Amino acid sequence: MSELEMPIVITAIANTEAESFVAGTLYAQGWNVVFRAIDWLSLHNYLETNAELSQNALLIFGTDLPGANKGLMDSLKPVVRQMIGFSLPNGGNGDFGVLIPLPSEGTDLVSLVRGLVRAPLVRTIALTQRKARTSRVIAVGSAGSYTGCTFIALNLAMELSLLEKSTLLIEANFRAPSLSPLLSIRKIADDSQWKKIAPNLSLTEITQNTSENLVEFMSKATDEFDFIVLDIGSVSGLSNRLTDRRWTSTVTTWCCDQADELMITSRADYLGHHRLIQVIDLLQQTSIRAQLSFTQNMKSPGKRGDAEMARFLTATTALKPIRVRSMKQENRSVQAAEDEHATMVETNERSHLRKAIAELAREITA
């Protein structure tokens, strides 16, 4: 199984309801469920006669598999790519050791399996459990390029801080980091975990080094701040990135599992809408825990803008987002803020775009 390839799955769970839940949930995500064993003998025979395929397969088994025990299942480790065991009620003789309880929700199952595929040596489900917290985490992603994702993330964070909410803005767009040039800050990541750039507003960056301890890093951040806004850049190819083991996909996976909201930004023009449809198609096939919202940026004036908004609403409402917003195109205001390496409230607080972002911040804090 390559780093970007969707896993081949073999299930070995006797309980019909539990097996259907696992196989059906993963199949709906686009994973290829090639065999569904009902006992140890059928599993062993299949793996033996399909050795080449099995070497690239993810084996998901339950403690209720007739004829199986810990010793027999351990003997399959060299035969398959990876194994995940779930403890089930009435699960045989109980000599499988400590396994993972089978989640009851599809999103929890997908999140757990994705996490174990990405980090197979981790023997805890802490990576996929949501920590109880009072802070709110908002990940801002882009459906395509030049959607204003970073600009919106920056100004949203500033508006939240003006509402007297301690806010942390995180640069997490590894492929095209943009906050540093926008703010004219040479080095975001330094010896401190984050740096204060305005009253109630701090800035930090996720790097390859900090991504290795992302769970601990984000745990500290959520304890420290009321709001955390992450600029994660493009979310195209989302399904593959959620099982990608490279460090550049770590934050995207964490946000889909742990963030309160994944805000997708898009351009209002034809190409921007086309990119949005591609992302929506992926989201319809991908279970994530974060609630979805959509922000259309650069809407045209007049009747053309009305048509763009109608097209945008038609595309997004099927996913039942928690909010859908549209922001008018204001090239001069945006350019002025970029020229001064500042936020809109500092350069043109009366602009319609600034007011729209301020209203979004008030809605989020309500």
VEXKOLDO-89029 format. One record per residue (C-alpha): z, x, y; residue in one letter. Coordinates in steps of 0.1 Angstrom, whole numbers, padded with zeros to 4 digits, always signed. Example, Ala and Ser with C-alpha at 12.3 -4.5 7.8 and 13.67 -1.06 7.14 Angstrom:
VEXKOLDO-89029
+0078+0123-0045a
+0071+0137-0011s
end
This chain:
VEXKOLDO-89029
+0000+0000+0000m
-0011+0016+0032s
+0009+0015+0064e
-0013-0012+0079l
-0022-0032+0047e
-0006-0065+0040m
+0014-0062+0008p
+0004-0073-0027i
+0032-0094-0041v
+0044-0101-0077i
+0073-0126-0081t
+0097-0127-0111a
+0120-0157-0104i
+0127-0183-0130a
+0140-0210-0107n
+0109-0231-0098t
+0121-0242-0064e
+0133-0207-0053a
+0101-0190-0066e
+0078-0216-0048s
+0098-0210-0016f
+0093-0172-0018v
+0057-0172-0030a
+0046-0200-0007g
+0063-0185+0024t
+0048-0151+0019l
+0014-0165+0010y
+0014-0185+0042a
+0018-0151+0060q
-0014-0138+0044g
+0003-0118+0017w
-0015-0117-0016n
+0007-0132-0044v
-0012-0120-0075v
+0013-0129-0103f
+0043-0151-0108r
+0063-0141-0139a
+0087-0166-0155i
+0105-0142-0177d
+0109-0105-0185w
+0083-0104-0212l
+0055-0119-0190s
+0064-0096-0162l
+0064-0065-0185h
+0031-0074-0201n
+0014-0080-0167y
+0026-0047-0152l
+0015-0029-0183e
-0020-0043-0184t
-0025-0041-0146n
-0010-0006-0140a
-0033+0004-0111e
-0027-0028-0091l
+0010-0027-0098s
+0014+0007-0083q
+0005-0009-0049n
+0026-0041-0054a
+0058-0054-0040l
+0079-0069-0068l
+0103-0096-0058i
+0127-0107-0085f
+0157-0129-0090g
+0188-0125-0111t
+0179-0156-0130d
+0149-0140-0148l
+0153-0146-0185p
+0155-0115-0206g
+0160-0092-0177a
+0190-0070-0167n
+0197-0041-0143k
+0185-0014-0167g
+0152-0031-0174l
+0145-0038-0138m
+0154-0003-0128d
+0129+0010-0154s
+0101-0007-0133l
+0108+0014-0102k
+0082+0040-0111p
+0057+0013-0120v
+0056-0007-0087v
+0054+0004-0051r
+0086-0013-0041q
+0112-0038-0054m
+0134-0064-0037i
+0160-0083-0057g
+0176-0116-0047f
+0208-0130-0062s
+0205-0166-0072l
+0230-0192-0085p
+0233-0192-0123n
+0216-0158-0122g
+0220-0146-0158g
+0247-0122-0170n
+0255-0108-0135g
+0249-0071-0143d
+0222-0065-0116f
+0246-0049-0092g
+0248-0059-0055v
+0216-0077-0045l
+0206-0097-0014i
+0213-0134-0012p
+0181-0154-0010l
+0176-0167+0026p
+0174-0205+0030s
+0149-0204+0059e
+0113-0192+0058g
+0116-0172+0090t
+0147-0154+0077d
+0129-0146+0044l
+0098-0132+0061v
+0119-0112+0085s
+0140-0098+0057l
+0111-0088+0035v
+0092-0073+0064r
+0122-0052+0073g
+0126-0039+0038l
+0089-0032+0035v
+0092-0012+0067r
+0124+0006+0057a
+0127+0005+0019p
+0157+0028+0017l
+0178+0006+0039v
+0202-0013+0015r
+0216-0038+0041t
+0202-0068+0058i
+0218-0059+0091a
+0183-0051+0105l
+0173-0087+0101t
+0205-0105+0110q
+0209-0117+0145r
+0241-0104+0162k
+0261-0131+0181a
+0257-0123+0218r
+0259-0138+0252t
+0230-0119+0266s
+0194-0131+0266r
+0165-0109+0254v
+0130-0116+0267i
+0100-0096+0253a
+0068-0098+0274v
+0036-0091+0255g
+0000-0091+0264s
-0029-0111+0248a
-0055-0085+0255g
-0058-0060+0283s
-0052-0062+0321y
-0032-0094+0319t
-0005-0083+0343g
+0021-0081+0315c
+0039-0051+0330t
+0038-0065+0366f
+0053-0098+0354i
+0080-0081+0333a
+0089-0059+0363l
+0091-0087+0388n
+0108-0111+0364l
+0135-0085+0359a
+0139-0080+0396m
+0142-0118+0402e
+0168-0121+0375l
+0188-0093+0391s
+0186-0112+0425l
+0203-0141+0408l
+0232-0118+0402e
+0225-0113+0366k
+0229-0078+0353s
+0194-0070+0340t
+0179-0041+0320l
+0142-0036+0321l
+0128-0016+0291i
+0096+0003+0289e
+0085-0003+0253a
+0047-0001+0256n
+0041+0030+0236f
+0003+0028+0237r
+0000+0025+0275a
+0033+0029+0293p
+0030+0015+0329s
+0064+0011+0344l
+0067+0047+0354s
+0035+0049+0375p
+0041+0014+0389l
+0076+0024+0402l
+0066+0061+0409s
+0094+0073+0386i
+0084+0105+0369r
+0109+0104+0340k
+0125+0072+0329i
+0142+0085+0298a
+0168+0112+0306d
+0203+0121+0294d
+0217+0087+0303s
+0209+0056+0283q
+0196+0038+0314w
+0193+0044+0351k
+0202+0020+0380k
+0172+0013+0402i
+0185-0016+0423a
+0217-0037+0425p
+0221-0055+0391n
+0189-0039+0378l
+0186-0009+0355s
+0157+0008+0338l
+0152+0026+0305t
+0126+0036+0280e
+0122+0034+0242i
+0109+0067+0229t
+0101+0080+0195q
+0136+0095+0193n
+0155+0064+0205t
+0134+0042+0182s
+0150+0058+0152e
+0183+0042+0163n
+0169+0011+0179l
+0194-0014+0164v
+0224+0006+0178e
+0206+0011+0211f
+0198-0026+0216m
+0233-0035+0204s
+0248-0015+0232k
+0223-0029+0257a
+0231-0065+0248t
+0268-0058+0252d
+0262-0043+0286e
+0237-0067+0303f
+0232-0104+0309d
+0194-0102+0305f
+0171-0077+0289i
+0134-0077+0296v
+0111-0056+0275l
+0075-0047+0283d
+0060-0044+0248i
+0023-0043+0258g
-0005-0057+0236s
+0005-0080+0207v
-0030-0081+0192s
-0029-0073+0155g
+0006-0087+0153l
+0007-0095+0116s
-0002-0060+0105n
+0022-0044+0130r
+0051-0063+0116l
+0048-0044+0083t
+0036-0011+0098d
+0061+0016+0091r
+0051+0038+0121r
+0076+0041+0149w
+0052+0026+0175t
+0057-0008+0158s
+0095-0007+0156t
+0101-0025+0189v
+0075-0052+0183t
+0092-0060+0149t
+0127-0060+0165w
+0115-0083+0192c
+0099-0108+0168c
+0131-0109+0147d
+0158-0105+0174q
+0146-0114+0208a
+0154-0149+0222d
+0119-0153+0237e
+0085-0137+0232l
+0065-0144+0263m
+0027-0139+0258i
+0007-0133+0290t
-0030-0138+0293s
-0058-0138+0318r
-0074-0170+0329a
-0110-0159+0326d
-0133-0165+0296y
-0126-0131+0279l
-0088-0134+0286g
-0089-0169+0269h
-0108-0155+0240h
-0081-0128+0234r
-0054-0154+0237l
-0071-0176+0210i
-0071-0145+0187q
-0034-0140+0193v
-0026-0177+0188i
-0045-0176+0155d
-0023-0147+0143l
+0009-0164+0155l
+0000-0196+0135q
+0000-0175+0104q
+0030-0154+0112t
+0067-0165+0111s
+0089-0150+0138i
+0124-0159+0150r
+0118-0154+0187a
+0109-0186+0206q
+0074-0185+0221l
+0063-0190+0257s
+0030-0185+0274f
+0021-0174+0309t
-0015-0177+0322q
-0020-0151+0349n
-0048-0148+0376m
-0058-0185+0376k
-0088-0192+0398s
-0085-0216+0428p
-0099-0251+0429g
-0116-0270+0401k
-0123-0238+0382r
-0086-0231+0380g
-0080-0267+0368d
-0105-0262+0340a
-0088-0229+0331e
-0054-0245+0330m
-0066-0274+0308a
-0082-0249+0284r
-0049-0229+0284f
-0027-0259+0276l
-0050-0271+0248t
-0048-0237+0231a
-0010-0231+0235t
+0006-0265+0229t
+0000-0264+0191a
+0026-0237+0188l
+0052-0258+0206k
+0062-0231+0231p
+0095-0235+0250i
+0076-0231+0283r
+0040-0228+0295v
+0033-0214+0330r
+0003-0206+0351s
+0002-0182+0380m
-0026-0181+0406k
-0046-0150+0413q
-0033-0130+0443e
-0051-0097+0444n
-0039-0086+0478r
-0002-0093+0472s
-0003-0075+0438v
-0022-0046+0453q
+0003-0043+0482a
+0032-0041+0457a
+0014-0015+0436e
+0005+0006+0467d
+0042+0007+0477e
+0055+0011+0441h
+0077-0018+0447a
+0083-0054+0435t
+0069-0084+0453m
+0102-0095+0467v
+0102-0062+0486e
+0066-0064+0499t
+0057-0101+0502n
+0085-0124+0493e
+0067-0155+0506r
+0037-0151+0484s
+0029-0179+0459h
+0030-0154+0430l
+0064-0141+0439r
+0077-0177+0443k
+0063-0186+0409a
+0080-0156+0392i
+0113-0164+0410a
+0110-0200+0398e
+0105-0187+0362l
+0136-0166+0366a
+0157-0196+0377r
+0144-0216+0348e
+0154-0189+0324i
+0189-0187+0338t
+0194-0224+0339a
end
